[in-house]
Amino acid sequence: MTQKERMSLIREGNKLFNDRDIQLAQKYFLKADYQSGLLRVADYYFYDKQLPLNALPLYMKCGAKSKIEEIHQRMAFALEKILGDSKDDETQDGNDIELSEIDKKMTSQSTDNQVEKSIIQTLGETKASDQPDPLNNT
């Protein structure tokens, strides 16, 4: 892809984002590998729509460690609430795992391939826009 093509994709993605066509803007930003645009899309999902699992793969793609850590902490907190407070002296079958260990494992198992598969899966699950897909070169 030439620099001119990339800049065109970024401009169109920005226009779509500002027009609130977030899903199509995300496709443009991914095609252009535009980190700043992807961060804005991830922030939109995380803060505006409160969909952290949609935001997580985008943050991972951009290497936004603080955002990834924030989502992991929220997931660990939710898991702790679901399982109940394990601050009792009793442990069940010796499976007393600290949540920080879970966070470490989740972070260490993340690879670029997993991130891209997650993004592709997320895009496949979202509804198609009424506009033709400009990224399809056919």
C-alpha positions in Angstrom: 0.0 0.0 0.0 1.4 3.4 -0.9 1.5 6.3 1.6 -1.1 8.1 -0.5 -3.5 5.1 -0.3 -2.9 4.9 3.4 -3.6 8.6 4.0 -6.8 8.3 1.9 -8.0 5.3 4.1 -7.2 7.3 7.3 -9.1 10.4 6.1 -12.1 8.3 5.1 -11.9 6.4 8.4 -11.8 9.7 10.3 -14.8 11.0 8.4 -16.8 7.8 9.0 -15.8 7.9 12.7 -17.0 11.4 13.0 -20.3 10.5 11.3 -20.6 7.7 13.9 -20.2 4.8 11.4 -17.8 3.2 13.9 -17.7 -0.3 12.4 -16.8 0.8 8.9 -14.3 3.3 10.3 -12.7 0.4 12.2 -12.3 -1.5 9.0 -10.5 1.5 7.4 -8.2 2.0 10.4 -7.3 -1.7 10.4 -6.6 -1.7 6.7 -4.4 1.4 7.1 -2.9 0.0 10.4 -3.7 3.4 11.9 -3.1 3.0 15.7 -4.6 6.4 16.7 -7.8 5.6 15.0 -8.0 2.1 16.4 -7.5 3.6 19.9 -10.4 6.0 19.3 -12.6 3.1 18.2 -11.6 1.0 21.2 -12.3 3.9 23.5 -15.7 4.3 21.9 -16.5 0.7 22.6 -15.1 0.7 26.1 -16.4 4.1 27.4 -19.3 5.1 25.3 -20.9 1.6 24.6 -19.5 -0.1 27.7 -18.4 -3.1 25.7 -14.9 -3.9 27.0 -14.7 -7.2 25.2 -15.1 -5.4 21.9 -12.4 -2.9 22.9 -9.9 -5.4 24.2 -8.6 -6.8 20.9 -8.1 -3.3 19.5 -6.2 -2.2 22.6 -4.1 -5.3 22.3 -3.4 -4.6 18.6 -2.3 -1.1 19.6 -0.3 -2.2 22.6 -2.3 0.0 25.0 -1.0 -1.8 28.2 -2.8 0.4 30.7 -6.2 -0.1 29.0 -5.6 -3.8 28.7 -4.7 -4.0 32.4 -7.8 -1.9 33.3 -10.0 -4.4 31.5 -8.2 -7.4 33.1 -8.7 -5.9 36.5 -12.4 -5.4 35.8 -12.7 -8.9 34.6 -10.9 -10.2 37.7 -13.1 -8.2 39.9 -16.2 -9.5 38.2 -14.9 -13.1 38.4 -14.2 -12.6 42.1 -17.8 -11.3 42.7 -19.2 -14.3 40.7 -17.2 -16.8 42.6 -17.7 -15.1 45.9 -15.1 -13.7 48.2 -12.5 -16.4 48.7 -11.1 -14.7 51.8 -12.3 -17.6 54.0 -9.8 -19.8 55.6 -11.1 -22.8 53.7 -9.9 -23.6 50.2 -11.8 -25.8 47.8 -9.7 -28.7 46.6 -6.5 -26.5 46.9 -7.6 -24.3 44.0 -7.0 -21.0 45.7 -5.5 -19.0 42.9 -4.8 -15.3 43.3 -6.5 -13.1 40.6 -3.2 -11.4 39.8 -1.9 -14.8 38.5 -5.0 -14.9 36.2 -4.2 -11.4 34.9 -0.6 -12.4 34.2 -1.6 -15.5 32.4 -4.2 -13.7 30.3 -1.6 -11.0 29.3 1.2 -13.5 28.6 -1.0 -15.6 26.3 -2.0 -12.7 24.1 -0.3 -12.8 20.7 -0.7 -10.8 17.6 -2.4 -13.7 15.8 -4.9 -14.1 18.6 -5.6 -10.3 18.5 -6.1 -10.4 14.7 -8.4 -13.5 14.9 -10.4 -11.8 17.6 -10.7 -8.6 15.5 -11.8 -10.6 12.5 -14.3 -12.5 14.5 -15.7 -9.3 16.0 -16.0 -7.8 12.6 -17.7 -10.9 11.3 -20.2 -10.7 14.1 -21.1 -7.1 13.6 -23.9 -6.1 11.3 -22.9 -5.1 7.8 -23.1 -1.5 6.9 -25.5 -0.4 4.1 -22.5 1.0 2.2 -20.4 -1.2 0.0 -17.2 -2.4 1.5 -14.5 -0.2 0.1 -11.8 -2.5 1.3 -12.9 -5.3 -1.0 -10.6 -4.9 -4.0 -13.0 -6.6 -6.4 
